[in-house]
């Protein structure tokens, strides 16, 4: 069960960093110059909503991994998904965004948890 908790802990840390640090260092500057899509009045609100929704889904996946009755296959799927997110982060940012490291760690820990 320790592997489940370790994976969930890393996922929650990533979610917190994403929602706080990421929102201020990425989303804030992106919206500082006004609406990035002036033809779409709701765009700034929608971007903030989606940003923090992603963090909420990260926490939801952490709960699923830590929940004692979650099927192993689902824990493994969540682990593979987090690793895939890390790989996508590498590809899209060309290693400029460090998020791939904790995403990969969270995914690997979930896979270890699923295998035990």
ABEGO torsion letter per residue (X at the ends): XAAAAAAAAAAAAAAAAAAAAAAAAAAAAAAAAEBABAABAAAAAAAAAAAAAAAAAAAAAAAAAABAABBAAAAAAAAAAAAAAAAAAAAAAGGABAAAAAAAAAAAAAAAAAAX
